[in-house]
Amino acid sequence: MAARYDITIEQGATFTFDLEVQGINLTTGYTVRMQGRTSHAATSTVFSLTNASGITLTHSGSGHSHIIPVISATATAAISAPMAGVYDIEYQETSTGIVTRILEGSFYVTPEVTR
């Protein structure tokens, strides 16, 4: 079952956080993706990141991985605000195709004043 965590994205500022995943090395043999949409049923994304574009993956010797999504200040400036929606983060084991949702929640984009 995915953990729940609501996030705030500040329009015009770099968005990032560090999600620690215990007991798995996601740096080899896994694809990680994060998407945000205005609703679960929305067909278009507000943001979309993968470990090939926007998500950094690291692994420590103590047996845990870090998923670090980053949305640039330029990209957050292009998001309409105020806005609310939903997001999730999943990882897929490339050899088996098994997908695990690790985190889900709501997002809120606060409007930028200084431009």
C-alpha positions in Angstrom: 0.0 0.0 0.0 1.4 3.4 -1.0 2.2 6.0 1.6 0.4 9.3 1.4 2.1 12.7 1.3 0.7 16.0 0.1 3.1 18.4 -1.5 3.2 22.2 -2.3 4.9 23.4 -5.4 5.8 27.1 -5.4 5.4 28.5 -8.9 8.7 29.9 -10.2 10.9 28.1 -7.6 12.8 24.8 -7.9 10.8 21.9 -6.4 12.5 18.9 -4.9 12.3 16.4 -2.0 14.0 13.2 -1.0 12.0 10.0 -0.7 13.9 7.2 1.1 12.9 3.7 0.2 14.1 0.9 2.5 15.5 -2.5 1.5 15.8 -2.1 -2.3 18.4 -0.8 -4.8 16.4 1.1 -7.4 19.5 2.3 -9.3 19.8 -1.0 -11.3 17.0 -2.7 -13.0 14.2 -0.3 -12.2 12.3 2.5 -13.8 10.9 5.2 -11.6 8.2 7.7 -12.7 6.1 10.5 -11.1 3.1 12.2 -12.6 0.8 14.9 -11.5 -2.7 15.6 -13.0 -5.6 17.9 -12.1 -7.7 14.8 -11.2 -7.3 11.1 -11.4 -9.4 11.0 -14.6 -7.5 13.8 -16.4 -5.9 12.7 -19.6 -3.1 15.3 -19.6 -0.4 15.7 -17.1 0.6 18.9 -15.2 4.1 17.4 -14.7 5.8 14.1 -15.6 9.2 12.9 -14.4 11.2 9.7 -14.8 14.6 8.5 -13.7 15.7 9.4 -17.3 14.4 13.0 -16.9 13.9 14.8 -13.6 14.3 12.0 -11.0 17.7 11.2 -9.5 18.2 7.8 -7.9 20.9 7.0 -5.4 21.6 3.9 -3.2 23.5 3.8 0.0 25.5 0.9 1.4 23.0 0.7 4.3 20.4 -0.9 2.0 18.1 2.0 1.0 17.5 4.0 -2.1 16.6 7.7 -2.5 14.2 8.9 -5.1 14.8 12.7 -5.6 12.3 14.3 -8.0 13.3 17.8 -9.3 11.1 20.3 -11.2 13.1 23.3 -12.4 12.1 26.8 -11.5 11.5 27.4 -15.3 9.1 24.4 -15.4 7.2 25.4 -12.2 6.9 29.0 -13.6 5.1 27.5 -16.6 2.4 25.7 -14.4 -0.8 27.7 -14.0 -1.4 28.8 -10.4 -3.2 28.4 -8.1 -3.8 24.8 -9.0 -4.6 21.6 -7.2 -4.3 18.0 -8.3 -3.1 14.5 -7.5 0.2 12.8 -8.1 1.9 9.5 -7.5 5.4 7.9 -7.7 5.8 4.3 -9.0 8.7 2.1 -9.7 8.8 -0.8 -12.2 11.1 -3.8 -12.1 12.3 -4.0 -15.7 12.9 -7.8 -15.7 9.4 -8.7 -14.4 7.3 -5.7 -15.3 5.9 -5.5 -11.7 4.8 -2.0 -10.8 4.7 -0.7 -7.2 3.2 2.6 -6.2 5.4 3.9 -3.4 3.8 7.3 -2.8 0.7 9.2 -3.6 -1.1 12.4 -2.6 -2.4 15.8 -3.5 -0.4 18.7 -4.8 -1.1 22.4 -4.7 0.7 25.0 -6.8 1.0 28.4 -5.1 1.2 31.5 -7.3 4.5 33.4 -7.8 4.6 37.1 -7.0 8.2 38.0 -7.9 8.9 37.4 -11.6 
